[in-house]
Amino acid sequence: MRVWARSGSPLALLLLLLTVLSGCSQTGPAESGDGFKVGLVVPGPISDGGWNASAFEGLQRIRGDLGAEISHVQAGTPLAFEAAFRDYASRGFDLVIGHGFEFQDPAMKIAPSFPDTDFVVVSGDVFRQNVGSLRFQLSDATYLAGMLAAGLSKTGKAGAVGGLQLPVIEETFVALREGAQTETPDFKVVSTYIGSFEDVAAARAAADALVAQGAGILFHNADAAGLGVFEAARVAGIFAIGSNRDQNAIAPDTVIASAVADIPEAFVHLAQAVKDGKFEGRVVVEDLASGSVRLVLNPRLESRIPPGLKERIARAEEEIRKGKLRVKP
């Protein structure tokens, strides 16, 4: 339940766009609305096709559904996080969202000075009177993705590429392994971190190394850098699994499924609470049971999944939804 009181192929085009935009801060003045103002601070480019793109989509939904004035900025360091929070709050923004675990400390530091602004940290676990955290239990979906990986990998092994080694990313890899081992008890998931959410080349190199170690399918939780994982899978002739957003169309002949968090819908709900004066500082958990997390199969490749495997995944999904199967957060 939601509780309130983060060549010409589509992949090639995205890779090109990220190359052009790499290192650029994307910001803008508040776009007109009815006086309710919402700011978003993202750690990477909104062109990533995943984590940050979903946040920006959510910000646009807030404007469309709630008539808010909106603005966003890309910030890459803790000092920049603090500066962005302070800037939005000093300009009278009602809600400021820090899109990532790394925004926790800056939010808690800045919030006491701006009691009239509510701050939300996505993937966080901090809260106070005007600070809340929004957590997506993506591990529910990566557990199912692990079952899929074990059923499709011809090597008994999967590779997982992460950006930074954060707890919220590690838990998705753990769930991936646990799901896979329900299908194949000795299935192995080998993970690696590249220390960046934007370095496509590093992700590609890391994924290539995992393939060389025998990975028969690849998964990423690396935001924009994940495009390099898709490219490595395409070249190796194996499947990949996307994360955070439905990424099936980015590489439609390679991405077999995506572990998806419905960030836009959750953003609208939390913004509505702020607008209605009903925001309470707490940790909000969105999961498969609430409908905000799911595994989305690529319809173009769905026929490559054995019917029996699809049925087992569907049963596990229903058990998670009903609370009969609990995936460790």
DRENSEVO-173642 format. One record per residue (C-alpha): residue number from 1; residue in one letter; chain; x, y, z. Coordinates in nm, 2 decimals, m for minus. Layout:
+-----+-----+-------+--------+--------+--------+
!   n ! res ! chain !      x !      y !      z !
+-----+-----+-------+--------+--------+--------+
! NUM !   A !     A !      X !      Y !      Z !
...
+-----+-----+-------+--------+--------+--------+
***
This chain:
+-----+-----+-------+--------+--------+--------+
!   n ! res ! chain !      x !      y !      z !
+-----+-----+-------+--------+--------+--------+
!   1 !   M !     A !   0.00 !   0.00 !   0.00 !
!   2 !   R !     A !   0.11 !   0.36 !  m0.06 !
!   3 !   V !     A !   0.18 !   0.53 !   0.28 !
!   4 !   W !     A !   0.17 !   0.91 !   0.32 !
!   5 !   A !     A !   0.04 !   1.12 !   0.62 !
!   6 !   R !     A !   1.37 !   0.82 !  m0.62 !
!   7 !   S !     A !   2.37 !   0.43 !  m3.60 !
!   8 !   G !     A !   1.99 !   0.52 !  m3.59 !
!   9 !   S !     A !   1.88 !   0.28 !  m3.32 !
!  10 !   P !     A !   1.72 !   0.42 !  m3.01 !
!  11 !   L !     A !   2.03 !   0.30 !  m2.81 !
!  12 !   A !     A !   2.27 !   0.47 !  m3.05 !
!  13 !   L !     A !   2.08 !   0.80 !  m3.04 !
!  14 !   L !     A !   2.07 !   0.80 !  m2.66 !
!  15 !   L !     A !   2.45 !   0.72 !  m2.65 !
!  16 !   L !     A !   2.51 !   1.02 !  m2.88 !
!  17 !   L !     A !   2.29 !   1.25 !  m2.67 !
!  18 !   L !     A !   2.46 !   1.15 !  m2.35 !
!  19 !   T !     A !   2.80 !   1.22 !  m2.51 !
!  20 !   V !     A !   2.68 !   1.57 !  m2.61 !
!  21 !   L !     A !   2.53 !   1.64 !  m2.26 !
!  22 !   S !     A !   2.79 !   1.48 !  m2.04 !
!  23 !   G !     A !   2.91 !   1.71 !  m1.77 !
!  24 !   C !     A !   2.64 !   1.97 !  m1.84 !
!  25 !   S !     A !   2.42 !   2.11 !  m1.57 !
!  26 !   Q !     A !   2.06 !   2.12 !  m1.68 !
!  27 !   T !     A !   1.86 !   2.38 !  m1.51 !
!  28 !   G !     A !   1.59 !   2.63 !  m1.58 !
!  29 !   P !     A !   1.36 !   2.90 !  m1.42 !
!  30 !   A !     A !   1.04 !   2.79 !  m1.27 !
!  31 !   E !     A !   0.78 !   2.72 !  m1.54 !
!  32 !   S !     A !   0.45 !   2.90 !  m1.48 !
!  33 !   G !     A !   0.18 !   2.75 !  m1.26 !
!  34 !   D !     A !  m0.06 !   2.86 !  m0.99 !
!  35 !   G !     A !   0.19 !   2.96 !  m0.72 !
!  36 !   F !     A !   0.26 !   2.61 !  m0.59 !
!  37 !   K !     A !   0.63 !   2.56 !  m0.66 !
!  38 !   V !     A !   0.83 !   2.23 !  m0.69 !
!  39 !   G !     A !   1.20 !   2.20 !  m0.75 !
!  40 !   L !     A !   1.39 !   1.88 !  m0.84 !
!  41 !   V !     A !   1.76 !   1.82 !  m0.79 !
!  42 !   V !     A !   1.90 !   1.53 !  m0.99 !
!  43 !   P !     A !   2.25 !   1.38 !  m0.97 !
!  44 !   G !     A !   2.28 !   1.30 !  m1.35 !
!  45 !   P !     A !   2.13 !   1.39 !  m1.69 !
!  46 !   I !     A !   1.76 !   1.37 !  m1.74 !
!  47 !   S !     A !   1.84 !   1.22 !  m2.08 !
!  48 !   D !     A !   1.96 !   0.89 !  m1.92 !
!  49 !   G !     A !   1.64 !   0.70 !  m2.02 !
!  50 !   G !     A !   1.61 !   0.57 !  m1.67 !
!  51 !   W !     A !   1.64 !   0.70 !  m1.31 !
!  52 !   N !     A !   1.67 !   1.07 !  m1.38 !
!  53 !   A !     A !   1.45 !   1.07 !  m1.68 !
!  54 !   S !     A !   1.17 !   0.92 !  m1.47 !
!  55 !   A !     A !   1.22 !   1.19 !  m1.21 !
!  56 !   F !     A !   1.19 !   1.46 !  m1.47 !
!  57 !   E !     A !   0.88 !   1.30 !  m1.61 !
!  58 !   G !     A !   0.74 !   1.30 !  m1.26 !
!  59 !   L !     A !   0.82 !   1.67 !  m1.23 !
!  60 !   Q !     A !   0.63 !   1.74 !  m1.55 !
!  61 !   R !     A !   0.34 !   1.53 !  m1.42 !
!  62 !   I !     A !   0.33 !   1.75 !  m1.11 !
!  63 !   R !     A !   0.30 !   2.06 !  m1.34 !
!  64 !   G !     A !   0.03 !   1.90 !  m1.55 !
!  65 !   D !     A !  m0.18 !   1.74 !  m1.28 !
!  66 !   L !     A !  m0.14 !   2.00 !  m1.00 !
!  67 !   G !     A !  m0.07 !   2.32 !  m1.19 !
!  68 !   A !     A !   0.27 !   2.37 !  m1.02 !
!  69 !   E !     A !   0.55 !   2.59 !  m1.11 !
!  70 !   I !     A !   0.85 !   2.36 !  m1.17 !
!  71 !   S !     A !   1.22 !   2.38 !  m1.20 !
!  72 !   H !     A !   1.51 !   2.13 !  m1.20 !
!  73 !   V !     A !   1.88 !   2.14 !  m1.17 !
!  74 !   Q !     A !   2.16 !   1.88 !  m1.21 !
!  75 !   A !     A !   2.41 !   1.88 !  m0.92 !
!  76 !   G !     A !   2.71 !   1.65 !  m0.89 !
!  77 !   T !     A !   2.87 !   1.71 !  m0.55 !
!  78 !   P !     A !   2.74 !   1.74 !  m0.19 !
!  79 !   L !     A !   2.82 !   2.12 !  m0.19 !
!  80 !   A !     A !   2.62 !   2.15 !  m0.51 !
!  81 !   F !     A !   2.33 !   1.95 !  m0.35 !
!  82 !   E !     A !   2.33 !   2.19 !  m0.06 !
!  83 !   A !     A !   2.35 !   2.50 !  m0.28 !
!  84 !   A !     A !   2.05 !   2.38 !  m0.49 !
!  85 !   F !     A !   1.84 !   2.30 !  m0.19 !
!  86 !   R !     A !   1.92 !   2.64 !  m0.03 !
!  87 !   D !     A !   1.85 !   2.82 !  m0.36 !
!  88 !   Y !     A !   1.51 !   2.66 !  m0.41 !
!  89 !   A !     A !   1.40 !   2.71 !  m0.05 !
!  90 !   S !     A !   1.52 !   3.07 !  m0.04 !
!  91 !   R !     A !   1.30 !   3.14 !  m0.34 !
!  92 !   G !     A !   0.99 !   3.01 !  m0.16 !
!  93 !   F !     A !   0.96 !   2.66 !  m0.33 !
!  94 !   D !     A !   0.70 !   2.45 !  m0.14 !
!  95 !   L !     A !   0.86 !   2.12 !  m0.22 !
!  96 !   V !     A !   1.22 !   2.03 !  m0.31 !
!  97 !   I !     A !   1.30 !   1.67 !  m0.42 !
!  98 !   G !     A !   1.65 !   1.53 !  m0.40 !
!  99 !   H !     A !   1.66 !   1.24 !  m0.64 !
! 100 !   G !     A !   1.89 !   0.99 !  m0.47 !
! 101 !   F !     A !   2.03 !   0.84 !  m0.15 !
! 102 !   E !     A !   2.32 !   1.08 !  m0.17 !
! 103 !   F !     A !   2.09 !   1.38 !  m0.09 !
! 104 !   Q !     A !   2.01 !   1.27 !   0.27 !
! 105 !   D !     A !   2.27 !   1.47 !   0.46 !
! 106 !   P !     A !   2.22 !   1.79 !   0.26 !
! 107 !   A !     A !   1.85 !   1.77 !   0.31 !
! 108 !   M !     A !   1.88 !   1.72 !   0.69 !
! 109 !   K !     A !   2.13 !   2.00 !   0.71 !
! 110 !   I !     A !   1.94 !   2.26 !   0.51 !
! 111 !   A !     A !   1.58 !   2.18 !   0.62 !
! 112 !   P !     A !   1.59 !   2.34 !   0.97 !
! 113 !   S !     A !   1.66 !   2.68 !   0.82 !
! 114 !   F !     A !   1.36 !   2.66 !   0.59 !
! 115 !   P !     A !   1.06 !   2.53 !   0.79 !
! 116 !   D !     A !   0.81 !   2.64 !   0.52 !
! 117 !   T !     A !   0.97 !   2.42 !   0.26 !
! 118 !   D !     A !   0.92 !   2.04 !   0.25 !
! 119 !   F !     A !   1.21 !   1.83 !   0.14 !
! 120 !   V !     A !   1.19 !   1.47 !   0.00 !
! 121 !   V !     A !   1.48 !   1.24 !  m0.05 !
! 122 !   V !     A !   1.43 !   0.95 !  m0.30 !
! 123 !   S !     A !   1.58 !   0.62 !  m0.19 !
! 124 !   G !     A !   1.65 !   0.77 !   0.16 !
! 125 !   D !     A !   1.56 !   0.67 !   0.51 !
! 126 !   V !     A !   1.58 !   1.00 !   0.69 !
! 127 !   F !     A !   1.29 !   1.22 !   0.81 !
! 128 !   R !     A !   1.20 !   1.51 !   1.04 !
! 129 !   Q !     A !   0.91 !   1.75 !   1.05 !
! 130 !   N !     A !   0.98 !   1.89 !   0.70 !
! 131 !   V !     A !   1.19 !   1.61 !   0.55 !
! 132 !   G !     A !   1.06 !   1.28 !   0.42 !
! 133 !   S !     A !   1.20 !   0.99 !   0.23 !
! 134 !   L !     A !   1.05 !   0.80 !  m0.06 !
! 135 !   R !     A !   1.18 !   0.45 !  m0.11 !
! 136 !   F !     A !   1.11 !   0.22 !  m0.40 !
! 137 !   Q !     A !   1.16 !  m0.14 !  m0.32 !
! 138 !   L !     A !   1.29 !  m0.22 !  m0.66 !
! 139 !   S !     A !   1.42 !  m0.55 !  m0.52 !
! 140 !   D !     A !   1.06 !  m0.69 !  m0.55 !
! 141 !   A !     A !   1.11 !  m0.65 !  m0.93 !
! 142 !   T !     A !   1.47 !  m0.76 !  m0.94 !
! 143 !   Y !     A !   1.38 !  m1.08 !  m0.76 !
! 144 !   L !     A !   1.15 !  m1.16 !  m1.05 !
! 145 !   A !     A !   1.42 !  m1.05 !  m1.29 !
! 146 !   G !     A !   1.65 !  m1.29 !  m1.13 !
! 147 !   M !     A !   1.41 !  m1.58 !  m1.20 !
! 148 !   L !     A !   1.40 !  m1.46 !  m1.56 !
! 149 !   A !     A !   1.78 !  m1.44 !  m1.57 !
! 150 !   A !     A !   1.83 !  m1.79 !  m1.44 !
! 151 !   G !     A !   1.58 !  m1.93 !  m1.69 !
! 152 !   L !     A !   1.74 !  m1.76 !  m1.99 !
! 153 !   S !     A !   2.12 !  m1.76 !  m1.91 !
! 154 !   K !     A !   2.29 !  m2.05 !  m2.09 !
! 155 !   T !     A !   2.59 !  m2.02 !  m1.86 !
! 156 !   G !     A !   2.44 !  m2.04 !  m1.51 !
! 157 !   K !     A !   2.57 !  m1.69 !  m1.44 !
! 158 !   A !     A !   2.46 !  m1.33 !  m1.47 !
! 159 !   G !     A !   2.65 !  m1.00 !  m1.45 !
! 160 !   A !     A !   2.53 !  m0.69 !  m1.27 !
! 161 !   V !     A !   2.68 !  m0.35 !  m1.32 !
! 162 !   G !     A !   2.62 !  m0.07 !  m1.06 !
! 163 !   G !     A !   2.70 !   0.29 !  m1.05 !
! 164 !   L !     A !   2.80 !   0.38 !  m0.69 !
! 165 !   Q !     A !   2.81 !   0.11 !  m0.43 !
! 166 !   L !     A !   2.50 !   0.23 !  m0.24 !
! 167 !   P !     A !   2.28 !   0.01 !  m0.02 !
! 168 !   V !     A !   1.98 !   0.07 !  m0.24 !
! 169 !   I !     A !   2.17 !  m0.07 !  m0.54 !
! 170 !   E !     A !   2.33 !  m0.35 !  m0.35 !
! 171 !   E !     A !   1.99 !  m0.48 !  m0.24 !
! 172 !   T !     A !   1.87 !  m0.50 !  m0.60 !
! 173 !   F !     A !   2.16 !  m0.72 !  m0.68 !
! 174 !   V !     A !   2.10 !  m0.94 !  m0.37 !
! 175 !   A !     A !   1.74 !  m0.99 !  m0.47 !
! 176 !   L !     A !   1.84 !  m1.06 !  m0.83 !
! 177 !   R !     A !   2.06 !  m1.35 !  m0.70 !
! 178 !   E !     A !   1.79 !  m1.48 !  m0.46 !
! 179 !   G !     A !   1.53 !  m1.48 !  m0.73 !
! 180 !   A !     A !   1.77 !  m1.66 !  m0.97 !
! 181 !   Q !     A !   1.85 !  m1.92 !  m0.72 !
! 182 !   T !     A !   1.49 !  m2.02 !  m0.68 !
! 183 !   E !     A !   1.52 !  m2.14 !  m1.04 !
! 184 !   T !     A !   1.88 !  m2.27 !  m1.03 !
! 185 !   P !     A !   2.02 !  m2.31 !  m0.67 !
! 186 !   D !     A !   2.38 !  m2.27 !  m0.78 !
! 187 !   F !     A !   2.32 !  m1.98 !  m1.01 !
! 188 !   K !     A !   2.58 !  m1.70 !  m0.97 !
! 189 !   V !     A !   2.54 !  m1.33 !  m1.00 !
! 190 !   V !     A !   2.87 !  m1.14 !  m1.03 !
! 191 !   S !     A !   2.84 !  m0.77 !  m0.96 !
! 192 !   T !     A !   3.07 !  m0.48 !  m1.01 !
! 193 !   Y !     A !   3.06 !  m0.10 !  m0.96 !
! 194 !   I !     A !   3.21 !   0.16 !  m1.18 !
! 195 !   G !     A !   3.20 !   0.46 !  m0.94 !
! 196 !   S !     A !   2.98 !   0.67 !  m1.17 !
! 197 !   F !     A !   2.62 !   0.70 !  m1.30 !
! 198 !   E !     A !   2.72 !   0.86 !  m1.62 !
! 199 !   D !     A !   3.03 !   0.69 !  m1.76 !
! 200 !   V !     A !   2.89 !   0.48 !  m2.04 !
! 201 !   A !     A !   3.23 !   0.37 !  m2.15 !
! 202 !   A !     A !   3.32 !   0.24 !  m1.81 !
! 203 !   A !     A !   2.99 !   0.05 !  m1.79 !
! 204 !   R !     A !   3.06 !  m0.10 !  m2.13 !
! 205 !   A !     A !   3.41 !  m0.21 !  m2.02 !
! 206 !   A !     A !   3.27 !  m0.36 !  m1.70 !
! 207 !   A !     A !   3.00 !  m0.54 !  m1.88 !
! 208 !   D !     A !   3.24 !  m0.68 !  m2.14 !
! 209 !   A !     A !   3.46 !  m0.81 !  m1.85 !
! 210 !   L !     A !   3.15 !  m0.98 !  m1.70 !
! 211 !   V !     A !   3.07 !  m1.15 !  m2.03 !
! 212 !   A !     A !   3.43 !  m1.26 !  m2.05 !
! 213 !   Q !     A !   3.39 !  m1.42 !  m1.71 !
! 214 !   G !     A !   3.09 !  m1.62 !  m1.84 !
! 215 !   A !     A !   2.79 !  m1.40 !  m1.77 !
! 216 !   G !     A !   2.51 !  m1.52 !  m1.99 !
! 217 !   I !     A !   2.27 !  m1.22 !  m1.92 !
! 218 !   L !     A !   2.34 !  m0.87 !  m1.79 !
! 219 !   F !     A !   2.16 !  m0.64 !  m1.55 !
! 220 !   H !     A !   2.24 !  m0.28 !  m1.46 !
! 221 !   N !     A !   2.15 !  m0.03 !  m1.19 !
! 222 !   A !     A !   2.37 !   0.25 !  m1.32 !
! 223 !   D !     A !   2.14 !   0.52 !  m1.45 !
! 224 !   A !     A !   2.28 !   0.67 !  m1.77 !
! 225 !   A !     A !   2.58 !   0.45 !  m1.77 !
! 226 !   G !     A !   2.36 !   0.15 !  m1.81 !
! 227 !   L !     A !   2.34 !   0.22 !  m2.18 !
! 228 !   G !     A !   2.70 !   0.08 !  m2.20 !
! 229 !   V !     A !   2.57 !  m0.25 !  m2.05 !
! 230 !   F !     A !   2.30 !  m0.27 !  m2.32 !
! 231 !   E !     A !   2.56 !  m0.22 !  m2.59 !
! 232 !   A !     A !   2.79 !  m0.49 !  m2.44 !
! 233 !   A !     A !   2.49 !  m0.73 !  m2.43 !
! 234 !   R !     A !   2.40 !  m0.65 !  m2.79 !
! 235 !   V !     A !   2.76 !  m0.71 !  m2.91 !
! 236 !   A !     A !   2.78 !  m1.04 !  m2.71 !
! 237 !   G !     A !   2.45 !  m1.16 !  m2.85 !
! 238 !   I !     A !   2.29 !  m1.20 !  m2.50 !
! 239 !   F !     A !   1.99 !  m1.04 !  m2.32 !
! 240 !   A !     A !   2.00 !  m0.75 !  m2.08 !
! 241 !   I !     A !   1.76 !  m0.64 !  m1.82 !
! 242 !   G !     A !   1.69 !  m0.27 !  m1.76 !
! 243 !   S !     A !   1.61 !  m0.09 !  m1.44 !
! 244 !   N !     A !   1.41 !   0.19 !  m1.28 !
! 245 !   R !     A !   1.22 !   0.27 !  m1.59 !
! 246 !   D !     A !   1.08 !   0.07 !  m1.88 !
! 247 !   Q !     A !   1.39 !   0.06 !  m2.09 !
! 248 !   N !     A !   1.27 !  m0.22 !  m2.33 !
! 249 !   A !     A !   1.24 !   0.02 !  m2.63 !
! 250 !   I !     A !   1.60 !   0.15 !  m2.59 !
! 251 !   A !     A !   1.75 !  m0.17 !  m2.72 !
! 252 !   P !     A !   1.44 !  m0.36 !  m2.83 !
! 253 !   D !     A !   1.63 !  m0.67 !  m2.96 !
! 254 !   T !     A !   1.85 !  m0.69 !  m2.65 !
! 255 !   V !     A !   1.65 !  m0.58 !  m2.34 !
! 256 !   I !     A !   1.43 !  m0.87 !  m2.25 !
! 257 !   A !     A !   1.26 !  m0.69 !  m1.95 !
! 258 !   S !     A !   1.29 !  m0.40 !  m1.71 !
! 259 !   A !     A !   1.26 !  m0.37 !  m1.34 !
! 260 !   V !     A !   1.04 !  m0.06 !  m1.32 !
! 261 !   A !     A !   0.96 !   0.19 !  m1.04 !
! 262 !   D !     A !   0.67 !   0.42 !  m1.12 !
! 263 !   I !     A !   0.84 !   0.74 !  m1.00 !
! 264 !   P !     A !   0.61 !   0.98 !  m1.18 !
! 265 !   E !     A !   0.30 !   0.86 !  m1.01 !
! 266 !   A !     A !   0.46 !   0.86 !  m0.67 !
! 267 !   F !     A !   0.59 !   1.21 !  m0.72 !
! 268 !   V !     A !   0.24 !   1.33 !  m0.80 !
! 269 !   H !     A !   0.10 !   1.17 !  m0.48 !
! 270 !   L !     A !   0.37 !   1.33 !  m0.26 !
! 271 !   A !     A !   0.33 !   1.67 !  m0.42 !
! 272 !   Q !     A !  m0.04 !   1.65 !  m0.37 !
! 273 !   A !     A !   0.02 !   1.59 !   0.00 !
! 274 !   V !     A !   0.24 !   1.90 !   0.02 !
! 275 !   K !     A !  m0.01 !   2.11 !  m0.17 !
! 276 !   D !     A !  m0.30 !   2.00 !   0.06 !
! 277 !   G !     A !  m0.09 !   2.07 !   0.37 !
! 278 !   K !     A !  m0.09 !   1.70 !   0.46 !
! 279 !   F !     A !   0.28 !   1.63 !   0.43 !
! 280 !   E !     A !   0.43 !   1.45 !   0.73 !
! 281 !   G !     A !   0.80 !   1.37 !   0.76 !
! 282 !   R !     A !   0.82 !   1.00 !   0.73 !
! 283 !   V !     A !   0.97 !   0.72 !   0.52 !
! 284 !   V !     A !   0.73 !   0.62 !   0.24 !
! 285 !   V !     A !   0.77 !   0.27 !   0.08 !
! 286 !   E !     A !   0.65 !   0.20 !  m0.27 !
! 287 !   D !     A !   0.67 !  m0.16 !  m0.37 !
! 288 !   L !     A !   0.51 !  m0.43 !  m0.59 !
! 289 !   A !     A !   0.21 !  m0.45 !  m0.36 !
! 290 !   S !     A !   0.14 !  m0.08 !  m0.40 !
! 291 !   G !     A !   0.16 !  m0.11 !  m0.78 !
! 292 !   S !     A !   0.45 !   0.13 !  m0.81 !
! 293 !   V !     A !   0.71 !  m0.15 !  m0.87 !
! 294 !   R !     A !   0.69 !  m0.42 !  m1.14 !
! 295 !   L !     A !   0.87 !  m0.63 !  m1.39 !
! 296 !   V !     A !   0.78 !  m0.53 !  m1.74 !
! 297 !   L !     A !   0.85 !  m0.79 !  m2.01 !
! 298 !   N !     A !   0.95 !  m0.67 !  m2.36 !
! 299 !   P !     A !   0.66 !  m0.77 !  m2.59 !
! 300 !   R !     A !   0.89 !  m0.79 !  m2.88 !
! 301 !   L !     A !   1.10 !  m1.06 !  m2.71 !
! 302 !   E !     A !   0.84 !  m1.22 !  m2.48 !
! 303 !   S !     A !   0.80 !  m1.52 !  m2.70 !
! 304 !   R !     A !   1.17 !  m1.61 !  m2.62 !
! 305 !   I !     A !   1.06 !  m1.68 !  m2.26 !
! 306 !   P !     A !   0.95 !  m2.04 !  m2.19 !
! 307 !   P !     A !   0.58 !  m2.05 !  m2.09 !
! 308 !   G !     A !   0.66 !  m2.25 !  m1.77 !
! 309 !   L !     A !   0.91 !  m1.98 !  m1.67 !
! 310 !   K !     A !   0.66 !  m1.70 !  m1.73 !
! 311 !   E !     A !   0.40 !  m1.89 !  m1.52 !
! 312 !   R !     A !   0.65 !  m1.93 !  m1.23 !
! 313 !   I !     A !   0.74 !  m1.56 !  m1.24 !
! 314 !   A !     A !   0.37 !  m1.47 !  m1.24 !
! 315 !   R !     A !   0.30 !  m1.69 !  m0.94 !
! 316 !   A !     A !   0.59 !  m1.54 !  m0.75 !
! 317 !   E !     A !   0.47 !  m1.19 !  m0.84 !
! 318 !   E !     A !   0.12 !  m1.28 !  m0.70 !
! 319 !   E !     A !   0.28 !  m1.42 !  m0.38 !
! 320 !   I !     A !   0.48 !  m1.10 !  m0.33 !
! 321 !   R !     A !   0.17 !  m0.89 !  m0.39 !
! 322 !   K !     A !  m0.03 !  m1.08 !  m0.13 !
! 323 !   G !     A !   0.26 !  m1.08 !   0.12 !
! 324 !   K !     A !   0.31 !  m1.45 !   0.11 !
! 325 !   L !     A !   0.66 !  m1.40 !  m0.03 !
! 326 !   R !     A !   0.87 !  m1.13 !   0.12 !
! 327 !   V !     A !   1.18 !  m1.00 !  m0.07 !
! 328 !   K !     A !   1.44 !  m0.86 !   0.17 !
! 329 !   P !     A !   1.47 !  m0.48 !   0.12 !
+-----+-----+-------+--------+--------+--------+
***
